[in-house]
Amino acid sequence: MGGLTILRKINQWIQSKSLKAKIIIGGIIGLISLVALRLFVKEYDHFFVASESIHALGILVLIVKLTTGHKRSCSGLSLKTQELTAIFLSARLVCSFMMENDIHTILDSITLIFTLWVIYMIRFNLKSTYIKELDTFPLYYVIVPCAVIALLIHPRAMTSYIARVLWSFCSCVEALSVLPQLRFMQNAKMVETFTAHYVFALGVARFLGCAHWIFQIYESKGAYLFLAGRGHFWILLMLLAEAVQTFILVDFCYYYVKRYVSKPLILLQTIISVLILKYL
């Protein structure tokens, strides 16, 4: 328990600092994390693989919530976030089938299947426990602007116009897909445990995706940004999308970690339960 005691003291020390100091500390922690990733991971494509795998694991946690226990419930979940997730995954899968057909296609297919299962459970099996009144974020706030941006800004390197537009569209939708879930939690004024694990998994996944692009810019010595200046505005779109996703989730992830530093046994028990339900 010595390590946990140290973590609690660090948390108390951070809490005693001003907002400006907390932001600086957060930036330093983020920079240290990036340096650690740079030292231990040599192939940057692994970041995307890890990001997609963690996203799939986050959805799997929701499936555990919806299919186990005596009081199965979808309370705390935003159907709209799941629908946006299914939309951007479907668009990305079309691009994958047209261009790659690799490990990313497999991971996205698995995540889409998990997501569609969650949507089915919310819409039909557990409909009575879905709190529609709290799921108030309009989907067109995301879909319409993302569609317009995708039509205006898309990569020139891809051969198919449809693939280019879909790729840009799914990148934009993915960046904003968690907003309905965050609005739901804000309206509910509480965060259900499994939902918290899911959103935290999204935060970690987005951090890894953002790290990929940061290292790409670093290794290319700014070549990506140079291309953006020559009219390849999709690069700026990709960087902005990753940054937006990361910053949207960073505050939630901070409070998530803070909560489970003070209650580590709850987190440990939850992880063990998920693993038992998955493998037994």
C-alpha positions, 0 to 999 in steps of 0.5 A: 500500500506504500505506492498508493499512499504516495499517490494519495499524497501527490493527489493532495499536493496537486489539489492544493495548487491553483488552477494555473499550476494544475494546468502546468502540472498536467502539461508536464505529465502529458509531456513525460508520458509522450517521452516515455512512449517515444522511448519504449514504442518504436513503431508509431502505427502501434499507437493506432492499434492500441487506441482501437483496442482500448476503444473496443475494450471500453465498449466491452465493459459496457456490454458487461454492464448491460448483460450481467447482474440481477438488475441489468440497466442502461442508466447512465448511458447515452444512446446518441454517443453510441449511435455517433460511434456506430456512424463514424466506425461504419464510415471508417470501415468503408474507407478501410475496405476500399484502401487497407484491409488490415488489422485496423479493419478487423479492430474497427469491425469488432468495435462496431459489432460491440457498439451495435449490440449496445445500441440494440440493448438500449433500444429494445431489451433495456429500453425501460431503463434508458433515461431519454430525458437526459440524453438531450444533445442533438445529433445534427449538431455533430453530423451536419457540421462534420459533413460540410467540413468533410466535403470542403476539406479532405486528403488529396492522396487517396484515389477515391473521392468517396473514401476521402470524404468519408475519411474526413467525415469519420475523423470529425464525428469521432472527435465529437462523438463523446459529447452526448455522453458528457452532456448526459452525465452533466444532466444526471449530475452523477457518473455510473461506474461502468460508464466512467470506465468506458469514458476513461477508456475513450480518453486513453485511446484518444491520447494514444491517437494524438501521440501518433500524430505528434510523433509523426510531426516530430519525426518528419521535422514539421513536413506535415505542417509544411504540407498543410501550408501547401493546401493539404488542409486535411492534415490540420483537420486530423491534428485538430480532431485528435486535439479536440478529442483529447482535450474534451476528455482530459478533464474527465480522465483527471477526476476519474484517476483522482477518484480511483486513487482514493478508492483503488480497491473498487477499481481493482475489483471491477477489473477482476470482475470484467476479466472473470466475466470475459474469460470464464 
